[in-house]
């Protein structure tokens, strides 16, 4: 009888150890959740800055996909685009105050696209014309704004035949919650990465 109890304890102990090893191998840890995204953050870690003049500005945090989360988020319409496609980015302001953005970025829009080149993010098609001078766009609290980007150097992209270069991209948005705050002190949020092939 004592022999059977010992044998039963050994089976239970062996089963418990096997279960712990199996769960650890699947990426399950206690007190958290498994990372099933299949992606990892790059060495070009998206930095976030908080608008110091406004206590209501939400601090953005990076996720495993590279996107930032918080009251203001960016989402891209597709995981892959062709070289001549319009890239669609949606700005969602889930905060309780309007956000303000300089409209002088990629394709002279609110959004700045960045392309990963040799491990560093580089700006893509910034608005480099002297005109229009940077204007300020607003995204109201609780609303969303869809931005369509074309590869625009200056003038009409369709007429000049500009195209996106192949590679890995992300969208960036730098905003403030008060028009009296300098844009250099704004909060920066990023979309998840997407490909141009």
N, C-alpha and C positions, 0 to 999 in steps of 0.2 A: 504494500500500500504506500509506504514512504517512498519507494522507488518510483511509483507512478506519479506521485506529487512532484518529485524532483524533475522527472521527465516532462511533465506538463509545464512547470515553471520555465524549463529550458526552451520549450517550444514557444511559449509566450514571449520570453525575452528575445529569442531569435527573430520571431515575427515582428516585434516592436523595432528592433534594430534594422531589419530589412525595410520596414515602412519608413523610418527616418531617412535612411540612405536613398530610397526611391524618391521621396518628396524633395530632398535636397538636390538630387539630380535633375528634377523637373523645374527647379528654380523657385520652389515655394519656401518661404522663410516665415518664421513666426513674427507676428506683429507687423506684417506688411503684405504686399501683393507681388506676384510674379511679374517680371518685365517680359511681356510677350510681343513687344513691338518689333523685335528683330533689328532695331537700330541702336546706334550708340551716339553719344554726343561727340562732336568733332573738337579738335584742338582750338578751333576758332569759336570759343564759347561765347554765346550771345550775352553781352553785358547789359545790365539794366540800370537805369538811373531814375531817381525819384525827383519829381518837381518839388524843390525845397520850399517854394512860396505857397504851396497849396497842400494843406493837411489831408484833403479829400482824395488826392491822387493815389490810386491803388498801386502797390508794389508788384511788379511783374516777376514771375518765376519761370525758369526754363523747365521744359519737360524732356523726356528721353528723345522725342522726335525732333527736338531743336526748337519747337514752337514755345512761345511764352503764354502763360495763362494768367488770368486776373480779370478785372472789370472790363478791360479793353482787349479784344483779341482780333487776330487776322486769320482768315482761312482762304485757301487757294481752291479754285474751282475744279482742278484736276491734278492728278499726280504726275502727269506727263503732257507736254505740249510739243508741237512741231515748231520749226524755226520761224514760220510766218504767222503762227496763231496769235490771237489776242489772249493775253494772260488775265484771268479774272480773279480779283482779290476782293473779299468782303471784309469790311471793317465793322465790328460789332461793339457798340458802346453799352455795356451792361451796367455802367456806373450811374450815379445820381446827379451828375453834372455834365455839361457839354465839354467836349474836348476840341482843341484848336490845333491845326496842323498847317505848316507851310506847304503851299502847293507849288513846289519848285523841285520835284524829285524826278523819278523815271517818267518819261513821256510828259514832263511838266505837270505831274499829278501829285496827289497826297502821298502816294506809295513810292518807296525806294526799293527797287529790286537789287539784289546782290548775287553775284556768281562766285562759286568757290573756285579759286585759282591757286594751285600750289599750297593748299592748306589755309589760305586766308580769303576772307570775303572782300570782294571788290564791287564798287558801285557800277550799275549798268545803266547806260543812257540817261545820265542826269541832265536836267534842264539847263543847258549851258548858254542859251540865248540871253542877251542883255534885256530882252523884252519877251514875255511880260516879267516885270519885277516880281519877286516872290509875293504872292497874295496869300491870305490866310483862309483856309477852309474850316468849316465847323461840322462836327457830328454830334447831334443832340443826344442827351441822356436817353437810354432805352431804345435807341434806333440803330439801324444798320445802313451802310453805304456801300454800294458795289462800284468798284473801279475797274475799268478795262484798260489794259496797258498794251501799247504797240511799240515795236522797236523804233523809237523816234529820236533822231539826232537833232534835227531842226527842220521845221516845215512839215510837210505831209509824208508820213512813213510809207503809205501805200504808193505814193508817186515816186519816192526815191528807192523803193525796193529793199529797205533795211530789213534785216532778219536777226533773230536771237542767235547767239552762238550756242553750240551744244554744250551741255554741262549740267551741274547741280546748282539750283537757285533757291532763294528764299525771299520773301517780302518783308520789309521793315517799315515801321511807322514810329515816328518820334512826335509826341504830342505834349501839350500842356493843358491844364484845366483852368487857366486864367490868362487873359490876353495881356496882362501886365507882367507875366513871367517870361523870362528869356527862353527862347527855344533851345539854347545850349544847356538848359537845366531840365529839359523835358524827360519824360519816361519813354523808353524805347521798347517796342514789342515786335516779335517776329512770328512769321508763319512757320509751319512745318516745311521741310524742303520738298522740292519737286524737280523734275528733270525736263530738259529740252533735248530732243534727239532728232 
